[in-house]
């Protein structure tokens, strides 16, 4: 299965609680941390929800 790398770019302080939970669900806790995940529709939806906090690395 294809993998994608997701990097946390911004701090979670001041964000909505459900957005923080989504970022933790992606496996990210610290700024510049990278998580490698399976490229599934569920993961893509989580990334789209918090697109202002994360970036997809290639």
N, CA, C and O atoms as a GROMACS GRO file, in nm:
protein
  232
    1UNK      N    1   0.084  -0.118   0.000
    1UNK     CA    2   0.000   0.000   0.000
    1UNK      C    3   0.089   0.125   0.000
    1UNK      O    4   0.195   0.127   0.062
    2UNK      N    5   0.044   0.227  -0.069
    2UNK     CA    6   0.119   0.351  -0.079
    2UNK      C    7   0.122   0.423   0.056
    2UNK      O    8   0.023   0.423   0.130
    3UNK      N    9   0.236   0.485   0.087
    3UNK     CA   10   0.254   0.558   0.213
    3UNK      C   11   0.270   0.706   0.185
    3UNK      O   12   0.321   0.746   0.080
    4UNK      N   13   0.226   0.789   0.279
    4UNK     CA   14   0.250   0.933   0.271
    4UNK      C   15   0.313   0.979   0.402
    4UNK      O   16   0.287   0.922   0.508
    5UNK      N   17   0.397   1.082   0.392
    5UNK     CA   18   0.460   1.139   0.510
    5UNK      C   19   0.392   1.270   0.542
    5UNK      O   20   0.374   1.355   0.455
    6UNK      N   21   0.355   1.287   0.668
    6UNK     CA   22   0.286   1.406   0.714
    6UNK      C   23   0.372   1.474   0.819
    6UNK      O   24   0.422   1.408   0.911
    7UNK      N   25   0.391   1.606   0.806
    7UNK     CA   26   0.474   1.683   0.899
    7UNK      C   27   0.388   1.789   0.968
    7UNK      O   28   0.311   1.859   0.904
    8UNK      N   29   0.404   1.800   1.101
    8UNK     CA   30   0.334   1.903   1.177
    8UNK      C   31   0.413   2.033   1.167
    8UNK      O   32   0.531   2.036   1.203
    9UNK      N   33   0.350   2.140   1.118
    9UNK     CA   34   0.418   2.266   1.095
    9UNK      C   35   0.393   2.370   1.202
    9UNK      O   36   0.482   2.451   1.232
   10UNK      N   37   0.275   2.371   1.261
   10UNK     CA   38   0.238   2.476   1.357
   10UNK      C   39   0.204   2.415   1.492
   10UNK      O   40   0.174   2.296   1.503
   11UNK      N   41   0.210   2.499   1.594
   11UNK     CA   42   0.177   2.457   1.729
   11UNK      C   43   0.027   2.429   1.741
   11UNK      O   44  -0.055   2.484   1.669
   12UNK      N   45  -0.005   2.341   1.835
   12UNK     CA   46  -0.145   2.304   1.858
   12UNK      C   47  -0.212   2.393   1.961
   12UNK      O   48  -0.333   2.384   1.981
   13UNK      N   49  -0.135   2.481   2.026
   13UNK     CA   50  -0.196   2.567   2.126
   13UNK      C   51  -0.289   2.667   2.057
   13UNK      O   52  -0.254   2.726   1.955
   14UNK      N   53  -0.406   2.685   2.113
   14UNK     CA   54  -0.504   2.776   2.058
   14UNK      C   55  -0.592   2.715   1.950
   14UNK      O   56  -0.677   2.784   1.894
   15UNK      N   57  -0.572   2.588   1.919
   15UNK     CA   58  -0.656   2.524   1.817
   15UNK      C   59  -0.774   2.454   1.884
   15UNK      O   60  -0.777   2.437   2.006
   16UNK      N   61  -0.869   2.416   1.804
   16UNK     CA   62  -0.988   2.348   1.855
   16UNK      C   63  -0.951   2.210   1.907
   16UNK      O   64  -0.857   2.147   1.860
   17UNK      N   65  -1.027   2.164   2.005
   17UNK     CA   66  -0.998   2.036   2.069
   17UNK      C   67  -1.008   1.919   1.970
   17UNK      O   68  -0.927   1.827   1.974
   18UNK      N   69  -1.108   1.924   1.880
   18UNK     CA   70  -1.122   1.814   1.785
   18UNK      C   71  -1.009   1.816   1.682
   18UNK      O   72  -0.972   1.711   1.631
   19UNK      N   73  -0.953   1.933   1.651
   19UNK     CA   74  -0.840   1.940   1.559
   19UNK      C   75  -0.714   1.885   1.627
   19UNK      O   76  -0.634   1.817   1.563
   20UNK      N   77  -0.697   1.914   1.756
   20UNK     CA   78  -0.584   1.856   1.829
   20UNK      C   79  -0.594   1.705   1.832
   20UNK      O   80  -0.493   1.635   1.816
   21UNK      N   81  -0.714   1.653   1.853
   21UNK     CA   82  -0.734   1.509   1.856
   21UNK      C   83  -0.704   1.447   1.720
   21UNK      O   84  -0.651   1.337   1.713
   22UNK      N   85  -0.737   1.517   1.613
   22UNK     CA   86  -0.709   1.468   1.479
   22UNK      C   87  -0.559   1.461   1.454
   22UNK      O   88  -0.510   1.364   1.396
   23UNK      N   89  -0.486   1.564   1.498
   23UNK     CA   90  -0.341   1.564   1.481
   23UNK      C   91  -0.278   1.450   1.561
   23UNK      O   92  -0.188   1.383   1.511
   24UNK      N   93  -0.324   1.429   1.684
   24UNK     CA   94  -0.274   1.316   1.763
   24UNK      C   95  -0.308   1.184   1.695
   24UNK      O   96  -0.230   1.089   1.702
   25UNK      N   97  -0.424   1.176   1.632
   25UNK     CA   98  -0.463   1.056   1.559
   25UNK      C   99  -0.373   1.028   1.440
   25UNK      O  100  -0.356   0.913   1.399
   26UNK      N  101  -0.315   1.134   1.385
   26UNK     CA  102  -0.217   1.118   1.277
   26UNK      C  103  -0.080   1.078   1.329
   26UNK      O  104   0.011   1.050   1.251
   27UNK      N  105  -0.064   1.074   1.461
   27UNK     CA  106   0.062   1.034   1.521
   27UNK      C  107   0.162   1.146   1.538
   27UNK      O  108   0.282   1.122   1.547
   28UNK      N  109   0.113   1.271   1.542
   28UNK     CA  110   0.201   1.387   1.553
   28UNK      C  111   0.184   1.455   1.688
   28UNK      O  112   0.071   1.477   1.734
   29UNK      N  113   0.296   1.488   1.752
   29UNK     CA  114   0.291   1.554   1.883
   29UNK      C  115   0.376   1.679   1.889
   29UNK      O  116   0.341   1.773   1.960
   30UNK      N  117   0.486   1.683   1.815
   30UNK     CA  118   0.578   1.797   1.821
   30UNK      C  119   0.590   1.862   1.684
   30UNK      O  120   0.568   1.798   1.582
   31UNK      N  121   0.626   1.989   1.683
   31UNK     CA  122   0.647   2.061   1.558
   31UNK      C  123   0.764   1.997   1.484
   31UNK      O  124   0.863   1.959   1.545
   32UNK      N  125   0.751   1.985   1.354
   32UNK     CA  126   0.847   1.924   1.261
   32UNK      C  127   0.857   1.772   1.276
   32UNK      O  128   0.944   1.711   1.214
   33UNK      N  129   0.771   1.711   1.354
   33UNK     CA  130   0.767   1.566   1.362
   33UNK      C  131   0.701   1.511   1.236
   33UNK      O  132   0.604   1.568   1.186
   34UNK      N  133   0.755   1.400   1.184
   34UNK     CA  134   0.703   1.339   1.062
   34UNK      C  135   0.645   1.203   1.097
   34UNK      O  136   0.703   1.126   1.174
   35UNK      N  137   0.530   1.174   1.041
   35UNK     CA  138   0.464   1.045   1.059
   35UNK      C  139   0.438   0.986   0.921
   35UNK      O  140   0.390   1.056   0.831
   36UNK      N  141   0.468   0.858   0.905
   36UNK     CA  142   0.444   0.791   0.778
   36UNK      C  143   0.319   0.705   0.792
   36UNK      O  144   0.312   0.616   0.877
   37UNK      N  145   0.219   0.733   0.708
   37UNK     CA  146   0.089   0.668   0.719
   37UNK      C  147   0.047   0.608   0.586
   37UNK      O  148   0.096   0.648   0.480
   38UNK      N  149  -0.043   0.512   0.592
   38UNK     CA  150  -0.100   0.454   0.470
   38UNK      C  151  -0.190   0.558   0.403
   38UNK      O  152  -0.261   0.632   0.469
   39UNK      N  153  -0.184   0.561   0.272
   39UNK     CA  154  -0.264   0.658   0.196
   39UNK      C  155  -0.405   0.602   0.176
   39UNK      O  156  -0.433   0.537   0.075
   40UNK      N  157  -0.492   0.630   0.272
   40UNK     CA  158  -0.630   0.583   0.267
   40UNK      C  159  -0.723   0.704   0.268
   40UNK      O  160  -0.681   0.814   0.306
   41UNK      N  161  -0.847   0.688   0.227
   41UNK     CA  162  -0.941   0.801   0.231
   41UNK      C  163  -0.961   0.858   0.372
   41UNK      O  164  -0.981   0.978   0.388
   42UNK      N  165  -0.955   0.772   0.475
   42UNK     CA  166  -0.971   0.821   0.612
   42UNK      C  167  -0.856   0.912   0.653
   42UNK      O  168  -0.878   1.016   0.714
   43UNK      N  169  -0.734   0.872   0.619
   43UNK     CA  170  -0.617   0.954   0.652
   43UNK      C  171  -0.620   1.084   0.572
   43UNK      O  172  -0.587   1.190   0.625
   44UNK      N  173  -0.659   1.077   0.446
   44UNK     CA  174  -0.669   1.199   0.364
   44UNK      C  175  -0.772   1.296   0.422
   44UNK      O  176  -0.752   1.417   0.420
   45UNK      N  177  -0.882   1.243   0.474
   45UNK     CA  178  -0.983   1.328   0.535
   45UNK      C  179  -0.931   1.395   0.662
   45UNK      O  180  -0.962   1.512   0.687
   46UNK      N  181  -0.853   1.322   0.741
   46UNK     CA  182  -0.794   1.381   0.860
   46UNK      C  183  -0.696   1.492   0.823
   46UNK      O  184  -0.693   1.597   0.888
   47UNK      N  185  -0.616   1.470   0.719
   47UNK     CA  186  -0.520   1.571   0.674
   47UNK      C  187  -0.594   1.694   0.623
   47UNK      O  188  -0.554   1.807   0.652
   48UNK      N  189  -0.701   1.675   0.548
   48UNK     CA  190  -0.779   1.788   0.497
   48UNK      C  191  -0.842   1.869   0.610
   48UNK      O  192  -0.856   1.991   0.599
   49UNK      N  193  -0.880   1.802   0.716
   49UNK     CA  194  -0.943   1.871   0.829
   49UNK      C  195  -0.846   1.967   0.897
   49UNK      O  196  -0.886   2.075   0.941
   50UNK      N  197  -0.718   1.928   0.906
   50UNK     CA  198  -0.618   2.010   0.977
   50UNK      C  199  -0.511   2.057   0.879
   50UNK      O  200  -0.393   2.064   0.914
   51UNK      N  201  -0.552   2.090   0.756
   51UNK     CA  202  -0.456   2.126   0.652
   51UNK      C  203  -0.377   2.252   0.683
   51UNK      O  204  -0.270   2.273   0.625
   52UNK      N  205  -0.424   2.335   0.774
   52UNK     CA  206  -0.352   2.456   0.811
   52UNK      C  207  -0.242   2.428   0.914
   52UNK      O  208  -0.164   2.517   0.947
   53UNK      N  209  -0.236   2.307   0.965
   53UNK     CA  210  -0.136   2.268   1.065
   53UNK      C  211  -0.030   2.173   1.012
   53UNK      O  212   0.080   2.165   1.066
   54UNK      N  213  -0.063   2.100   0.906
   54UNK     CA  214   0.026   1.993   0.858
   54UNK      C  215   0.062   2.014   0.712
   54UNK      O  216   0.001   2.094   0.641
   55UNK      N  217   0.163   1.939   0.668
   55UNK     CA  218   0.205   1.940   0.528
   55UNK      C  219   0.238   1.796   0.488
   55UNK      O  220   0.291   1.720   0.568
   56UNK      N  221   0.208   1.761   0.366
   56UNK     CA  222   0.244   1.630   0.313
   56UNK      C  223   0.383   1.641   0.252
   56UNK      O  224   0.404   1.719   0.160
   57UNK      N  225   0.478   1.562   0.305
   57UNK     CA  226   0.614   1.557   0.249
   57UNK      C  227   0.621   1.445   0.148
   57UNK      O  228   0.550   1.345   0.158
   58UNK      N  229   0.707   1.463   0.050
   58UNK     CA  230   0.721   1.357  -0.050
   58UNK      C  231   0.841   1.272  -0.023
   58UNK      O  232   0.868   1.178  -0.097
   0.00000   0.00000   0.00000
